[in-house]
Amino acid sequence: MVDGPETWLVGGLSGGIKFSAKKIAIKQRAFWIGKGSEKMALDAGFETIGETRAGRNLKDLIARTKPSLAERDAMWGRLGKVYAEGARGNIPVFQNATEGMRINNVFKKYEYSALLNNPFVTNIEFRFNYP
Amino acid sequence: MITLQKLKEFEQYEGRDDLYQLEDKFDEGIISSSEWTLITDLMGEVRLILNNLASEEYSKRIIEKLNRSCDGNGVVIEYFIKIANQNWI
């Protein structure tokens, strides 16, 4: 059961030089399906792909270059797959339960299989919301 | 209210609400979240009629809903039906 985002402590020793430990809040990754679900994940304190630097860069790139729908699907798919491959621990997936989901969404096509094949993912927890 | 501009936007995304969301369009774009739901629901209902799977009473109700929801212009309804016939719906 995932109660909320986790925070990790980053820091340590390198080359005999002591660095002061720097506490960096790294939000736990979450995934979402269907409109309204991303907001739920963000409101619960998780990180979503669209909020990462890579996600924001991709949004800018798409806005500037206006690729086709198929290209945009592939772009988000590649990024989503990498994002899922880097996930750790219990992974929440927020889903809009009132409207269901389209069969060909980015999560189903790219991210879900990457999560299933990721040995560091210990659990995939579907969280249904009823907006 | 469903307009021609909104239908063209919906068509451009082939109904992919995930891509529309990923690109922040529900916040900045032409179609709001509730309008997207309305279009998607109506598309499904109109497809039932187009495929002769709906009763006469149901069809009448949906056509009334379509008339109420679309901008008072036959072109919009015509375009709506054209999209409802697409395979990606």
Backbone of each chain as ProteinMPNN parsed JSONL, in Angstrom:
{"seq_chain_A": "MVDGPETWLVGGLSGGIKFSAKKIAIKQRAFWIGKGSEKMALDAGFETIGETRAGRNLKDLIARTKPSLAERDAMWGRLGKVYAEGARGNIPVFQNATEGMRINNVFKKYEYSALLNNPFVTNIEFRFNYP", "coords_chain_A": {"N_chain_A": [[0.851, -1.195, 0.0], [0.631, 2.135, -0.89], [1.181, 5.025, 0.79], [1.898, 7.642, 0.372], [4.018, 10.045, -1.325], [7.518, 9.298, -1.42], [10.523, 10.37, 0.253], [13.892, 10.886, -0.461], [17.252, 10.65, 0.738], [20.062, 12.263, -0.402], [23.56, 12.138, -0.876], [27.018, 12.025, 0.402], [30.349, 10.436, 0.461], [33.202, 11.153, -1.555], [36.143, 10.475, -3.308], [37.722, 10.998, -1.073], [37.032, 13.455, -0.233], [34.918, 15.201, 1.792], [31.568, 15.661, 1.356], [28.892, 17.731, 2.169], [25.914, 16.344, 3.315], [23.151, 16.501, 1.269], [19.872, 17.249, 1.33], [17.543, 16.182, -0.815], [14.415, 16.452, -2.074], [12.87, 13.904, -3.607], [10.309, 13.113, -5.543], [7.979, 10.428, -5.459], [7.309, 8.395, -8.256], [4.392, 8.46, -10.252], [1.717, 7.095, -12.217], [-0.822, 7.6, -14.707], [-4.173, 7.259, -16.013], [-6.48, 8.406, -18.289], [-8.462, 11.402, -18.426], [-8.186, 13.98, -15.947], [-7.043, 12.365, -14.095], [-4.307, 12.785, -13.869], [-4.12, 15.137, -12.444], [-5.104, 14.303, -10.006], [-3.048, 12.63, -9.157], [-0.959, 14.472, -8.908], [-2.027, 16.197, -6.99], [-1.983, 14.491, -4.849], [0.627, 14.505, -4.253], [2.49, 13.22, -5.808], [4.896, 12.583, -8.479], [4.452, 13.177, -11.925], [4.84, 12.187, -15.35], [4.546, 14.352, -17.072], [5.332, 16.487, -15.577], [7.988, 16.344, -15.225], [11.361, 17.41, -16.094], [12.088, 16.484, -18.591], [9.583, 15.869, -19.611], [8.409, 18.392, -19.735], [10.109, 19.596, -21.557], [9.521, 18.066, -23.786], [6.86, 18.791, -24.223], [7.26, 21.458, -24.978], [8.757, 21.076, -27.307], [6.901, 19.739, -28.926], [4.952, 21.718, -29.134], [6.362, 23.594, -30.599], [7.214, 22.279, -32.969], [5.091, 20.843, -33.946], [4.434, 17.957, -34.521], [3.062, 14.98, -36.146], [0.113, 13.148, -35.042], [0.706, 10.434, -34.678], [3.455, 10.549, -34.432], [3.683, 12.061, -32.12], [2.512, 10.36, -30.302], [4.41, 8.308, -30.354], [6.621, 9.695, -29.376], [5.853, 10.434, -26.735], [5.485, 7.895, -25.86], [8.069, 6.736, -25.927], [9.332, 8.301, -23.999], [7.702, 7.781, -21.795], [8.15, 5.06, -21.431], [10.84, 4.972, -20.655], [10.607, 6.432, -18.328], [9.037, 4.706, -16.81], [10.777, 2.572, -16.644], [12.59, 3.565, -14.899], [11.316, 3.604, -12.514], [10.663, 2.881, -9.041], [9.874, 0.649, -6.375], [6.646, 0.76, -4.794], [4.183, 1.463, -7.064], [1.854, 3.838, -7.816], [-1.06, 3.95, -9.847], [-3.138, 6.14, -11.227], [-6.535, 6.278, -12.029], [-9.307, 7.228, -13.987], [-12.337, 6.37, -12.982], [-14.967, 6.767, -13.674], [-15.189, 7.388, -16.346], [-13.777, 5.494, -17.682], [-11.262, 4.087, -19.903], [-9.358, 4.718, -22.872], [-8.407, 2.269, -25.28], [-5.996, 2.515, -26.613], [-4.102, 4.022, -25.095], [-1.25, 5.888, -23.8], [-0.213, 4.819, -21.415], [-1.073, 2.114, -21.409], [0.013, 1.191, -23.808], [2.789, 1.613, -23.667], [3.922, 2.158, -21.068], [2.962, 0.395, -19.074], [3.88, -2.253, -19.649], [6.587, -1.824, -19.372], [6.74, -1.241, -16.667], [5.929, -3.685, -15.606], [8.071, -5.282, -16.372], [10.1, -4.248, -14.941], [12.413, -4.894, -12.525], [12.693, -3.561, -10.138], [10.318, -2.554, -9.406], [7.967, -3.121, -7.058], [5.283, -3.326, -6.642], [2.22, -2.641, -8.305], [-0.139, -0.35, -7.98], [-3.456, 0.231, -8.503], [-5.332, 3.102, -8.454], [-8.482, 4.24, -8.162], [-10.415, 6.946, -9.234], [-13.3, 8.95, -8.768], [-14.394, 11.346, -10.333]], "CA_chain_A": [[0.0, 0.0, 0.0], [1.397, 3.366, -0.948], [0.474, 6.072, 1.516], [2.219, 8.951, -0.175], [5.32, 10.105, -1.959], [8.661, 9.062, -0.545], [11.603, 11.344, 0.136], [15.168, 10.203, -0.392], [18.383, 11.48, 1.147], [21.15, 12.105, -1.36], [24.795, 12.753, -0.403], [27.989, 10.986, 0.716], [31.78, 10.711, 0.341], [33.749, 10.876, -2.869], [37.545, 10.856, -3.468], [38.293, 11.457, 0.175], [36.52, 14.777, 0.129], [33.597, 15.043, 2.407], [30.524, 16.589, 0.908], [27.792, 17.755, 3.137], [24.728, 15.656, 2.824], [22.157, 17.461, 0.786], [18.573, 16.58, 1.287], [16.782, 16.556, -2.011], [13.126, 15.745, -2.088], [12.565, 13.272, -4.887], [8.939, 12.601, -5.43], [7.687, 9.107, -5.982], [6.673, 8.46, -9.573], [3.051, 7.894, -10.393], [1.235, 7.041, -13.596], [-2.246, 7.913, -14.729], [-4.924, 6.913, -17.225], [-7.746, 9.138, -18.412], [-8.375, 12.814, -18.033], [-8.479, 14.243, -14.542], [-6.258, 11.495, -13.212], [-2.983, 13.36, -13.618], [-4.289, 16.127, -11.374], [-5.228, 13.541, -8.758], [-1.704, 12.177, -8.769], [-0.196, 15.65, -8.48], [-2.612, 16.663, -5.727], [-1.573, 13.554, -3.793], [2.042, 14.741, -3.972], [3.365, 12.393, -6.638], [5.416, 13.174, -9.704], [3.976, 12.546, -13.16], [5.795, 12.392, -16.453], [4.384, 15.686, -17.652], [5.936, 17.491, -14.683], [9.45, 16.206, -15.21], [12.009, 18.335, -17.04], [11.988, 15.871, -19.926], [8.195, 16.024, -20.047], [8.173, 19.807, -20.097], [10.84, 19.83, -22.804], [8.773, 17.433, -24.879], [5.7, 19.654, -24.496], [7.759, 22.612, -25.743], [9.15, 20.6, -28.64], [5.668, 19.456, -29.673], [4.304, 23.0, -29.431], [7.139, 24.309, -31.621], [7.402, 21.564, -34.237], [3.797, 20.314, -34.353], [4.515, 16.662, -35.218], [1.771, 14.3, -36.354], [-0.399, 12.439, -33.862], [1.462, 9.183, -34.535], [4.792, 10.908, -33.932], [3.547, 12.496, -30.719], [2.265, 9.135, -29.539], [5.695, 7.607, -30.216], [7.501, 10.506, -28.512], [5.424, 10.252, -25.342], [5.693, 6.48, -25.556], [9.494, 6.525, -25.612], [9.614, 8.951, -22.71], [6.955, 7.046, -20.765], [8.806, 3.77, -21.213], [12.044, 5.255, -19.861], [10.129, 6.865, -17.006], [8.595, 3.49, -16.113], [11.971, 1.754, -16.381], [13.305, 4.164, -13.768], [10.452, 3.615, -11.327], [11.103, 2.018, -7.938], [8.962, 0.411, -5.249], [5.202, 0.688, -5.05], [3.856, 2.478, -8.07], [0.421, 4.081, -7.97], [-1.59, 4.307, -11.173], [-4.428, 6.807, -11.012], [-7.419, 6.003, -13.166], [-10.647, 7.806, -13.952], [-13.234, 5.214, -12.962], [-16.302, 7.062, -14.208], [-15.182, 7.476, -17.811], [-13.03, 4.399, -18.278], [-10.046, 4.489, -20.608], [-9.227, 4.296, -24.256], [-7.537, 1.092, -25.375], [-4.666, 2.855, -27.142], [-3.466, 5.133, -24.363], [0.206, 5.785, -23.625], [0.096, 3.921, -20.303], [-1.259, 0.716, -21.793], [0.869, 0.82, -24.934], [4.237, 1.719, -23.433], [4.412, 2.244, -19.695], [2.568, -0.732, -18.236], [4.785, -3.395, -19.848], [7.896, -1.45, -18.798], [6.618, -1.4, -15.205], [5.883, -5.133, -15.305], [9.399, -5.866, -16.602], [11.077, -3.545, -14.105], [12.588, -5.689, -11.301], [12.684, -2.704, -8.942], [8.927, -2.22, -9.079], [7.494, -4.206, -6.192], [3.823, -3.398, -6.678], [1.511, -1.632, -9.108], [-1.406, -0.151, -7.263], [-4.408, 1.056, -9.251], [-6.172, 3.938, -7.601], [-9.594, 4.724, -8.974], [-11.055, 8.167, -8.759], [-14.655, 9.16, -9.282], [-14.569, 12.814, -10.348]], "C_chain_A": [[0.885, 1.242, 0.0], [0.597, 4.451, -0.245], [0.729, 7.448, 0.919], [3.59, 8.925, -0.775], [6.454, 9.903, -0.958], [9.719, 10.151, -0.756], [12.921, 10.614, 0.353], [16.25, 11.187, 0.034], [19.539, 11.21, 0.196], [22.39, 12.783, -0.804], [25.836, 11.682, -0.148], [29.416, 11.434, 0.535], [32.24, 10.387, -1.06], [35.183, 11.369, -2.915], [38.165, 11.437, -2.205], [37.808, 12.828, 0.6], [35.113, 14.604, 0.677], [32.635, 16.122, 1.877], [29.442, 16.606, 1.975], [26.566, 17.102, 2.505], [23.673, 16.684, 2.435], [20.827, 16.731, 0.658], [17.789, 17.09, 0.077], [15.486, 15.758, -1.999], [12.885, 15.201, -3.492], [11.194, 12.64, -4.765], [8.825, 11.214, -6.047], [6.951, 9.242, -7.309], [5.276, 7.836, -9.534], [2.658, 7.934, -11.865], [-0.275, 7.292, -13.577], [-2.859, 7.497, -16.066], [-6.215, 7.727, -17.21], [-7.662, 10.542, -17.859], [-8.819, 13.011, -16.595], [-7.599, 13.448, -13.594], [-4.877, 12.056, -12.912], [-3.069, 14.355, -12.45], [-4.389, 15.418, -10.018], [-3.87, 13.102, -8.235], [-0.88, 13.344, -8.234], [-0.713, 16.171, -7.144], [-2.213, 15.77, -4.551], [-0.071, 13.64, -3.522], [3.005, 13.908, -4.794], [3.891, 13.185, -7.831], [4.809, 12.434, -10.9], [4.927, 12.914, -14.291], [5.73, 13.8, -17.038], [5.042, 16.784, -16.831], [7.445, 17.377, -14.608], [10.058, 17.201, -16.205], [11.889, 17.783, -18.466], [10.568, 16.029, -20.48], [7.896, 17.439, -20.498], [8.895, 20.154, -21.406], [10.089, 19.246, -24.002], [7.535, 18.261, -25.238], [6.119, 20.853, -25.348], [8.09, 22.213, -27.178], [7.912, 20.369, -29.51], [4.969, 20.758, -30.063], [5.032, 23.736, -30.563], [7.104, 23.61, -32.974], [6.115, 20.943, -34.778], [3.903, 18.994, -35.144], [3.129, 16.026, -35.35], [1.351, 13.577, -35.071], [0.401, 11.157, -33.606], [2.862, 9.467, -33.965], [4.727, 11.319, -32.459], [3.314, 11.293, -29.809], [3.584, 8.405, -29.293], [6.646, 8.364, -29.286], [7.144, 10.312, -27.042], [5.641, 8.8, -24.915], [7.125, 6.185, -25.156], [9.822, 7.1, -24.238], [8.939, 8.19, -21.566], [7.608, 5.715, -20.42], [10.054, 3.959, -20.336], [11.659, 5.645, -18.432], [9.706, 5.643, -16.176], [9.78, 2.588, -15.77], [12.762, 2.296, -15.193], [12.493, 4.186, -12.486], [10.954, 2.605, -10.294], [9.979, 1.83, -6.926], [7.502, 0.266, -5.651], [4.801, 1.823, -5.986], [2.337, 2.662, -8.166], [0.057, 4.459, -9.413], [-2.988, 4.882, -10.959], [-5.29, 6.644, -12.266], [-8.792, 6.631, -12.945], [-11.661, 6.669, -14.076], [-14.59, 5.511, -13.592], [-16.319, 7.053, -15.736], [-14.419, 6.343, -18.481], [-11.794, 4.895, -19.007], [-10.08, 4.015, -22.04], [-8.223, 3.147, -24.316], [-6.114, 1.501, -25.764], [-4.025, 4.034, -26.404], [-1.983, 4.842, -24.117], [0.555, 4.803, -22.508], [0.012, 2.465, -20.752], [-0.254, 0.285, -22.863], [2.348, 0.748, -24.573], [4.663, 1.542, -21.972], [4.138, 0.975, -18.881], [3.53, -1.912, -18.392], [6.166, -3.089, -19.271], [7.869, -1.583, -17.277], [6.65, -2.886, -14.829], [7.264, -5.775, -15.433], [10.482, -5.23, -15.734], [11.231, -4.287, -12.768], [12.531, -4.863, -10.015], [11.277, -2.236, -8.562], [8.346, -3.393, -8.287], [5.976, -4.373, -6.243], [3.275, -2.315, -7.596], [0.127, -1.512, -8.504], [-2.336, 0.767, -8.057], [-5.29, 1.815, -8.267], [-7.267, 4.559, -8.471], [-10.167, 5.999, -8.375], [-12.39, 8.355, -9.469], [-14.956, 10.661, -9.315], [-16.029, 13.221, -10.622]], "O_chain_A": [[1.792, 1.361, 0.823], [-0.528, 4.758, -0.638], [-0.141, 8.319, 0.963], [4.266, 7.897, -0.742], [6.35, 10.293, 0.204], [9.789, 10.766, -1.82], [13.035, 9.802, 1.272], [16.183, 12.38, -0.258], [19.946, 10.063, 0.011], [22.294, 13.903, -0.303], [25.581, 10.517, -0.45], [29.699, 12.629, 0.461], [31.734, 9.457, -1.688], [35.448, 12.531, -2.606], [39.049, 12.289, -2.286], [38.145, 13.301, 1.685], [34.258, 13.946, 0.084], [32.898, 17.322, 1.961], [29.14, 15.585, 2.594], [26.252, 17.298, 1.331], [23.361, 17.605, 3.19], [20.707, 15.726, -0.043], [17.436, 18.265, -0.02], [15.495, 14.53, -1.921], [12.716, 15.963, -4.443], [10.978, 11.733, -3.961], [9.495, 10.888, -7.027], [6.079, 10.097, -7.464], [5.035, 6.827, -8.871], [3.203, 8.711, -12.65], [-0.912, 7.2, -12.528], [-2.181, 7.398, -17.089], [-6.949, 7.725, -16.221], [-6.889, 10.828, -16.944], [-9.7, 12.314, -16.092], [-7.43, 13.815, -12.431], [-4.334, 11.834, -11.83], [-2.193, 14.395, -11.587], [-3.833, 15.875, -9.02], [-3.582, 13.188, -7.041], [-0.188, 13.212, -7.225], [0.071, 16.543, -6.271], [-2.117, 16.226, -3.412], [0.446, 12.929, -2.659], [4.204, 13.885, -4.516], [3.418, 14.277, -8.148], [4.673, 11.211, -10.879], [5.719, 13.849, -14.176], [6.746, 14.362, -17.447], [5.282, 17.883, -17.331], [8.108, 18.216, -13.997], [9.355, 17.761, -17.047], [11.625, 18.523, -19.414], [10.381, 16.29, -21.669], [7.224, 17.66, -21.505], [8.378, 20.893, -22.244], [10.031, 19.844, -25.076], [7.203, 18.413, -26.413], [5.438, 21.22, -26.306], [7.75, 22.914, -28.131], [7.881, 20.754, -30.679], [4.46, 20.89, -31.176], [4.406, 24.411, -31.38], [6.98, 24.264, -34.009], [6.058, 20.559, -35.946], [3.503, 18.935, -36.307], [2.159, 16.48, -34.742], [2.143, 13.422, -34.142], [0.731, 10.838, -32.463], [3.373, 8.72, -33.13], [5.599, 10.971, -31.663], [3.845, 11.218, -28.701], [3.853, 7.943, -28.184], [7.382, 7.756, -28.509], [8.014, 10.058, -26.209], [5.942, 8.52, -23.754], [7.377, 5.478, -24.18], [10.498, 6.467, -23.426], [9.532, 7.984, -20.507], [7.619, 5.297, -19.262], [10.285, 3.197, -19.397], [12.303, 5.24, -17.465], [9.99, 5.57, -14.981], [9.784, 1.923, -14.734], [13.517, 1.559, -14.558], [12.94, 4.731, -11.478], [11.588, 1.607, -10.637], [9.219, 2.761, -6.658], [7.178, -0.277, -6.707], [5.058, 2.995, -5.711], [1.622, 1.738, -8.555], [0.782, 5.189, -10.088], [-3.905, 4.169, -10.553], [-4.835, 6.845, -13.392], [-9.354, 6.565, -11.852], [-11.821, 6.081, -15.146], [-15.291, 4.587, -14.004], [-17.343, 6.747, -16.348], [-14.412, 6.238, -19.708], [-11.329, 6.006, -18.754], [-10.745, 3.035, -22.375], [-7.305, 3.069, -23.5], [-5.143, 0.904, -25.299], [-3.472, 4.936, -27.032], [-1.532, 3.701, -24.215], [1.511, 4.038, -22.634], [0.926, 1.679, -20.501], [0.263, -0.832, -22.833], [3.079, -0.083, -25.111], [5.645, 0.858, -21.682], [4.98, 0.538, -18.097], [3.951, -2.507, -17.399], [6.836, -3.978, -18.745], [8.858, -1.991, -16.669], [7.308, -3.286, -13.868], [7.592, -6.701, -14.692], [11.644, -5.631, -15.789], [10.298, -4.312, -11.965], [12.343, -5.412, -8.93], [11.079, -1.603, -7.525], [8.249, -4.512, -8.791], [5.452, -5.44, -5.924], [3.807, -1.206, -7.653], [-0.666, -2.454, -8.52], [-2.033, 1.943, -8.257], [-5.905, 1.233, -7.373], [-6.983, 5.314, -9.401], [-10.371, 6.103, -7.166], [-12.565, 7.963, -10.623], [-15.667, 11.185, -8.458], [-16.34, 14.412, -10.667]]}, "seq_chain_B": "MITLQKLKEFEQYEGRDDLYQLEDKFDEGIISSSEWTLITDLMGEVRLILNNLASEEYSKRIIEKLNRSCDGNGVVIEYFIKIANQNWI", "coords_chain_B": {"N_chain_B": [[-21.075, 23.849, -25.316], [-20.944, 22.262, -28.46], [-18.79, 22.955, -31.062], [-17.754, 23.544, -34.5], [-15.038, 24.033, -34.563], [-14.192, 22.842, -32.185], [-14.782, 20.188, -32.715], [-13.028, 19.681, -34.809], [-10.621, 19.9, -33.495], [-10.871, 17.77, -31.691], [-10.899, 15.713, -33.52], [-8.364, 15.974, -34.589], [-6.833, 15.001, -32.532], [-7.742, 12.488, -32.509], [-9.524, 11.652, -30.555], [-7.914, 11.092, -28.387], [-7.599, 11.403, -25.208], [-5.541, 11.165, -23.424], [-3.22, 12.144, -24.698], [-4.06, 14.719, -25.149], [-4.264, 15.627, -22.565], [-1.596, 15.256, -21.698], [-0.339, 17.2, -23.165], [-1.184, 19.445, -21.957], [-3.602, 20.547, -22.801], [-6.189, 20.576, -21.818], [-6.164, 22.577, -20.027], [-5.286, 24.776, -21.474], [-6.29, 24.61, -24.008], [-8.771, 24.255, -26.646], [-10.946, 22.652, -26.084], [-12.808, 21.897, -23.227], [-12.577, 19.866, -20.222], [-15.112, 18.816, -19.509], [-16.512, 19.193, -21.863], [-15.129, 17.507, -23.546], [-15.819, 15.046, -22.497], [-18.569, 15.101, -23.031], [-18.555, 15.099, -25.863], [-17.284, 12.639, -26.37], [-19.054, 10.794, -25.151], [-21.409, 11.283, -26.598], [-20.527, 10.588, -29.147], [-20.232, 7.824, -28.929], [-22.886, 7.115, -28.526], [-24.11, 8.012, -30.866], [-22.847, 6.402, -32.692], [-23.981, 3.953, -32.114], [-26.518, 4.337, -33.149], [-25.897, 4.778, -35.854], [-24.998, 2.286, -36.517], [-27.262, 0.82, -36.503], [-28.104, -0.201, -34.035], [-29.683, 0.81, -32.137], [-32.81, 1.525, -30.492], [-35.886, 2.982, -31.753], [-36.943, 4.925, -30.063], [-34.789, 5.469, -28.375], [-32.972, 6.429, -30.249], [-34.268, 8.759, -31.064], [-34.113, 10.263, -28.743], [-31.361, 10.621, -28.481], [-30.75, 12.017, -30.797], [-32.088, 14.361, -30.305], [-30.6, 15.231, -28.123], [-28.158, 15.606, -29.399], [-28.798, 17.692, -31.133], [-29.342, 19.669, -29.238], [-26.845, 19.949, -28.068], [-25.023, 20.692, -30.008], [-23.669, 23.471, -31.761], [-25.992, 25.723, -33.125], [-26.239, 24.775, -35.982], [-26.359, 23.071, -38.955], [-24.098, 22.11, -40.191], [-22.295, 21.491, -38.213], [-23.423, 19.263, -36.946], [-23.411, 17.514, -39.057], [-20.657, 17.23, -39.418], [-20.036, 16.088, -36.999], [-21.259, 13.591, -37.249], [-19.774, 12.591, -39.318], [-17.293, 12.265, -38.077], [-18.021, 10.398, -36.15], [-18.214, 8.168, -37.655], [-15.667, 7.342, -38.057], [-12.904, 5.048, -37.844], [-11.228, 5.18, -35.64], [-12.706, 5.937, -33.489]], "CA_chain_B": [[-21.625, 23.774, -26.671], [-19.992, 21.679, -29.415], [-18.642, 23.769, -32.273], [-16.939, 22.927, -35.554], [-13.639, 24.163, -34.147], [-13.932, 21.825, -31.155], [-14.799, 18.87, -33.365], [-11.782, 19.532, -35.578], [-9.575, 19.668, -32.488], [-11.091, 16.394, -31.222], [-10.498, 14.845, -34.636], [-6.911, 16.069, -34.711], [-6.284, 14.135, -31.486], [-8.411, 11.188, -32.648], [-10.162, 11.301, -29.292], [-6.908, 10.651, -27.4], [-7.592, 12.328, -24.068], [-4.246, 11.105, -22.731], [-2.296, 13.074, -25.358], [-4.586, 16.073, -24.918], [-3.869, 15.952, -21.185], [-0.132, 15.356, -21.621], [0.089, 18.465, -23.766], [-1.815, 20.526, -21.156], [-4.631, 21.209, -23.603], [-7.43, 20.794, -21.065], [-6.012, 23.867, -19.348], [-5.0, 25.886, -22.391], [-6.785, 24.348, -25.356], [-10.09, 24.677, -27.114], [-11.996, 21.803, -25.5], [-12.686, 21.699, -21.775], [-12.707, 18.476, -19.805], [-16.524, 18.379, -19.564], [-16.91, 19.132, -23.28], [-14.513, 16.295, -24.096], [-16.684, 13.947, -22.05], [-19.817, 15.195, -23.786], [-18.301, 14.663, -27.245], [-16.985, 11.201, -26.359], [-20.289, 10.062, -24.846], [-22.323, 11.418, -27.745], [-19.959, 9.816, -30.269], [-20.585, 6.423, -28.693], [-24.331, 6.952, -28.704], [-24.427, 8.187, -32.294], [-22.346, 5.205, -33.39], [-24.99, 2.904, -31.946], [-27.596, 4.633, -34.113], [-25.365, 4.569, -37.207], [-24.847, 0.842, -36.735], [-28.603, 0.22, -36.353], [-28.171, -0.972, -32.787], [-30.486, 1.56, -31.165], [-34.257, 1.541, -30.722], [-36.374, 4.248, -32.313], [-37.091, 5.88, -28.95], [-33.423, 5.849, -27.959], [-32.4, 7.238, -31.331], [-34.91, 10.071, -31.023], [-33.567, 10.947, -27.571], [-29.966, 10.987, -28.754], [-30.738, 13.064, -31.837], [-32.477, 15.6, -29.598], [-29.424, 15.628, -27.329], [-27.173, 16.087, -30.373], [-29.26, 19.028, -31.57], [-29.188, 20.595, -28.112], [-25.435, 20.107, -27.688], [-24.221, 21.253, -31.091], [-23.92, 24.857, -32.154], [-27.161, 25.697, -34.009], [-25.775, 24.804, -37.362], [-26.385, 21.712, -39.497], [-22.743, 21.705, -40.586], [-21.647, 20.914, -37.025], [-23.965, 17.912, -36.754], [-22.907, 16.729, -40.191], [-19.253, 16.938, -39.126], [-20.065, 15.172, -35.856], [-21.585, 12.252, -37.766], [-18.602, 12.161, -40.126], [-16.27, 11.762, -37.131], [-18.549, 9.19, -35.491], [-18.014, 7.054, -38.58], [-14.246, 7.014, -38.17], [-12.503, 3.801, -37.189], [-10.497, 5.398, -34.383], [-13.644, 6.196, -32.394]], "C_chain_B": [[-20.561, 23.238, -27.642], [-19.969, 22.537, -30.692], [-17.784, 23.019, -33.29], [-15.457, 22.938, -35.169], [-13.273, 23.086, -33.12], [-13.9, 20.429, -31.769], [-13.516, 18.631, -34.159], [-10.595, 19.267, -34.648], [-9.656, 18.212, -31.988], [-10.601, 15.402, -32.284], [-8.98, 14.825, -34.783], [-6.22, 15.154, -33.69], [-6.857, 12.726, -31.54], [-8.985, 10.715, -31.315], [-9.212, 10.875, -28.195], [-6.831, 11.65, -26.252], [-6.265, 12.298, -23.316], [-3.241, 12.077, -23.363], [-2.754, 14.521, -25.141], [-4.189, 16.551, -23.525], [-2.365, 16.161, -21.078], [0.365, 16.689, -22.171], [-0.611, 19.668, -23.123], [-2.962, 21.231, -21.872], [-5.94, 21.414, -22.839], [-7.38, 22.129, -20.321], [-5.953, 25.02, -20.342], [-5.699, 25.761, -23.739], [-8.223, 24.783, -25.6], [-11.211, 23.905, -26.408], [-11.769, 21.642, -23.997], [-12.885, 20.213, -21.459], [-14.158, 17.986, -19.937], [-17.017, 18.304, -21.013], [-16.34, 17.876, -23.946], [-15.371, 15.082, -23.742], [-17.985, 13.938, -22.852], [-19.63, 14.671, -25.213], [-18.092, 13.141, -27.292], [-18.261, 10.378, -26.129], [-21.241, 10.087, -26.037], [-21.836, 10.614, -28.954], [-20.366, 8.345, -30.144], [-22.058, 6.174, -28.962], [-24.732, 7.069, -30.179], [-23.954, 6.971, -33.1], [-23.332, 4.04, -33.269], [-26.112, 3.085, -32.974], [-27.112, 4.328, -35.535], [-25.229, 3.085, -37.54], [-26.15, 0.082, -36.546], [-28.733, -0.644, -35.097], [-29.055, -0.289, -31.746], [-31.971, 1.49, -31.519], [-34.661, 2.915, -31.246], [-36.444, 5.324, -31.233], [-35.726, 6.412, -28.507], [-32.803, 6.78, -28.999], [-32.956, 8.655, -31.287], [-34.308, 10.913, -29.89], [-32.135, 11.456, -27.844], [-29.885, 12.095, -29.802], [-31.145, 14.407, -31.225], [-31.29, 16.148, -28.8], [-28.343, 16.213, -28.241], [-27.538, 17.492, -30.835], [-29.06, 20.076, -30.483], [-27.721, 20.941, -27.857], [-24.591, 20.789, -28.755], [-24.652, 22.68, -31.376], [-25.003, 24.844, -33.236], [-26.844, 25.788, -35.48], [-25.69, 23.364, -37.867], [-25.005, 21.2, -39.857], [-22.036, 21.008, -39.422], [-22.124, 19.475, -36.815], [-23.459, 16.982, -37.862], [-21.459, 16.294, -39.928], [-19.146, 15.936, -37.974], [-20.291, 13.741, -36.355], [-20.433, 11.696, -38.603], [-17.525, 11.581, -39.197], [-16.731, 10.462, -36.475], [-18.386, 7.956, -36.363], [-16.57, 6.611, -38.679], [-13.907, 5.748, -37.373], [-11.863, 4.021, -35.829], [-11.416, 5.689, -33.207], [-13.884, 4.911, -31.607]], "O_chain_B": [[-19.422, 23.705, -27.643], [-21.005, 22.798, -31.303], [-17.171, 21.998, -32.977], [-14.727, 21.979, -35.418], [-12.193, 22.498, -33.176], [-13.084, 19.592, -31.382], [-12.985, 17.521, -34.18], [-9.686, 18.506, -34.98], [-8.641, 17.523, -31.879], [-9.973, 14.391, -31.971], [-8.388, 13.784, -35.068], [-5.152, 14.605, -33.962], [-6.508, 11.873, -30.725], [-8.937, 9.528, -30.992], [-9.649, 10.35, -27.171], [-6.085, 12.627, -26.32], [-5.897, 13.268, -22.654], [-2.498, 12.753, -22.651], [-1.936, 15.426, -24.972], [-3.83, 17.711, -23.326], [-1.906, 17.117, -20.453], [1.362, 17.236, -21.7], [-0.622, 20.765, -23.682], [-3.258, 22.389, -21.578], [-6.715, 22.313, -23.165], [-8.412, 22.731, -20.025], [-6.492, 26.099, -20.094], [-5.698, 26.706, -24.527], [-8.795, 25.573, -24.849], [-12.29, 24.445, -26.167], [-10.673, 21.294, -23.557], [-13.299, 19.424, -22.308], [-14.403, 16.88, -20.418], [-17.841, 17.453, -21.349], [-16.986, 17.263, -24.796], [-15.615, 14.21, -24.576], [-18.441, 12.884, -23.295], [-20.447, 13.895, -25.708], [-18.653, 12.452, -28.144], [-18.511, 9.394, -26.826], [-21.801, 9.064, -26.431], [-22.635, 10.035, -29.689], [-20.783, 7.712, -31.113], [-22.435, 5.16, -29.548], [-25.579, 6.321, -30.669], [-24.595, 6.572, -34.072], [-23.494, 3.248, -34.197], [-26.586, 2.124, -33.58], [-27.823, 3.702, -36.32], [-25.334, 2.684, -38.699], [-26.155, -1.144, -36.442], [-29.392, -1.683, -35.108], [-29.161, -0.753, -30.611], [-32.339, 1.406, -32.69], [-33.892, 3.874, -31.191], [-36.059, 6.472, -31.452], [-35.534, 7.609, -28.296], [-32.188, 7.791, -28.659], [-32.22, 9.628, -31.45], [-34.032, 12.101, -30.055], [-31.774, 12.574, -27.477], [-29.054, 12.998, -29.702], [-30.609, 15.453, -31.587], [-31.016, 17.348, -28.8], [-27.695, 17.199, -27.891], [-26.68, 18.371, -30.915], [-28.666, 21.21, -30.754], [-27.391, 22.067, -27.483], [-23.564, 21.394, -28.448], [-25.822, 23.042, -31.252], [-24.938, 24.037, -34.163], [-27.157, 26.781, -36.136], [-25.014, 22.534, -37.26], [-24.762, 19.994, -39.833], [-21.277, 20.06, -39.621], [-21.323, 18.581, -36.54], [-23.127, 15.822, -37.619], [-21.086, 15.148, -40.179], [-18.284, 15.057, -37.973], [-19.605, 12.808, -35.938], [-20.158, 10.496, -38.594], [-16.927, 10.546, -39.491], [-15.939, 9.543, -36.27], [-18.418, 6.83, -35.867], [-16.276, 5.603, -39.322], [-14.544, 5.433, -36.368], [-11.94, 3.155, -34.958], [-10.974, 5.691, -32.058], [-14.646, 4.913, -30.639]]}, "name": "protein", "num_of_chains": 2, "seq": "MVDGPETWLVGGLSGGIKFSAKKIAIKQRAFWIGKGSEKMALDAGFETIGETRAGRNLKDLIARTKPSLAERDAMWGRLGKVYAEGARGNIPVFQNATEGMRINNVFKKYEYSALLNNPFVTNIEFRFNYPMITLQKLKEFEQYEGRDDLYQLEDKFDEGIISSSEWTLITDLMGEVRLILNNLASEEYSKRIIEKLNRSCDGNGVVIEYFIKIANQNWI"}
